Amino acid sequence: MNNNPHEIFDLQTASPEQLRALQLKSLEILIYFRDFCKKHNLNFSLCGGTCIGAVRHKGFIPWDDDIDVFMLRDDYERLEDLWEKHSDTKKYSICRTTKEKNYHQIVIAIKDNDTTFINSHSKDEDIVHGVGIDVLPLDGYPDSKLQRINQVIHAMIFSLFNAQRLPDNQGEMARWISKLILAIVPSQKIRYKLWTHSEKQMKKYKIKDTDYIAQLVSGFKFMKFKYPKEIFETTIDKEFEGYQMPVPAGYDAYLKMGFGNYMEFPPEEDQVAKHNTVYINLKESYKRYKGIYYCTDWKETKNE
């Protein structure tokens, strides 16, 4: 068993010390992200397990292996341009799937270029493989029932063809259907056209013009929720690992809708890290491991 706190192969068997080291590295990114957002008037809030951690633990849920934050769509779309112009891009990369690069995740991530975090689903991609935090957009929820159905359909199309992989933690039926659809549409060019069109359609309902907010990029369970806008329009600060971090002003209503009695611990068998990883190194850049732990075909071709 590898006891090096800065090197992990399988997160499912990581020691508490290794998981804690990963959490603290993620926290460094969050602090930089918070300060950047303050400087550039971008609003965000902790979400999901990170928000539960702030409320229930004043920090990470002990077994959590990542950080997730929300941004309202307008700020989310401003983030990329501002980051490229004003952040320390030598240290931190903003990562979003494009026609040329696929991160196999449907949200923006901010990643530390001096670390390594190789997900199993993206080990064949020549992309940034650093430790990161995920930034999830929130969109307007249309008043019309037909518009809402259309929005959800486009959100599902976007999710499948943007990620281009089978969904995790969505059940076997969802994986089987996704596998079938991906097989029917193997062309990367067509997949790109489908997801870019659907992304435009699902996000066209502006929050300022709607009374409710939709969460469209976290799986169908969360897609169906109709959040009152006041839950997310403003934030309040909560302690998180000794730092003040924003959470939705209506965090209690949000967490109850999505997670039920969020103050109660889940069953012990569910108290595990969720990512499937190939290799993590908190001290070395992922660039050292091309051809070793990711893009292994690159190594074989290079040596021929």
C-alpha positions, 0 to 999 in steps of 0.5 A: 500500500502506498502511504505517500500522502501526496501520491494516490492511485485509487481514491477508493482506497486512499488513506485519510491522510491522502484524502486530506492532502487532496482536500487541502490542495483543492482548498488552495484553488478555491481560495484563489478562485474566491479572491479572483471573483471578488476582484472581478465582481463575479458571484459564486456560491458553494454547492452540493457536498461542498455546501453541505460541508460548510453548513454541517462540518464548517469544512469538507465532508470527511470523505469528499474528494472535490469542490463544487461551486455554482455560478449564475449563467451570465457570470459563468459565461464571463468567467472564461474571458476574464480568467484568460486575461487576468488570472495566473494562467501559468499556475491555474488553467480554466478548462472547458470542452471545445471542438478540439479538446474534450474534458469528458465533463460538462462544466468549467473546471479551474485546475492547478497546472503543478499537480496531477489528477487523472480521471479514468474517463479522460486518461486518453485525452491530451488535456490539463490533468491537474487537481481542480474545482468544478464550476456549475452554471445555473439557468433560468427556468421558463414559465411555459411547460412546453419550453421547460420540456424543450429545455430539459431535452436539450440539457440531456442532449448537451450532457451526453454529447458534450461529455461523450461518455457514459454517466456516473451514478445515474443508474444502469438504465441511463448508462445503457441508453447513453451507450446506445445513443453514442453508438448511433451517433459515432461522428465527432463532428455531428456530436459537436454540432448537436451539443453546441446547438443544445447548449444554446437552446437550454441556456436561452432563458435568462434568469432576469426574465424568469421567476425560477432557476434550473440546475441543468448539468448535474444529472436528471435528479437535479434537472427536474428541480424548480428552484425559487430565484431568491434561493440563489440571487444573493449569498451569505458567508459560512465558515469553510476550513477556517475561511469565509466562503459564500453559500446560497442565501436560501441554502437550507431550502436548496439543500432540502430539495436536493438532499433531504435531511442534509444534516444527517450522515448517509449510510456508512457504505456511501461515505466514500470518495466518488471519483475513479482515478488513474493517478494523483500527485499533489507535488508534480505536474501532470505533464511529467506523466504523459505516456505513463498514466495518460495518453499511453498510446503517445508513448508507444507511438513515440518509441516506434 
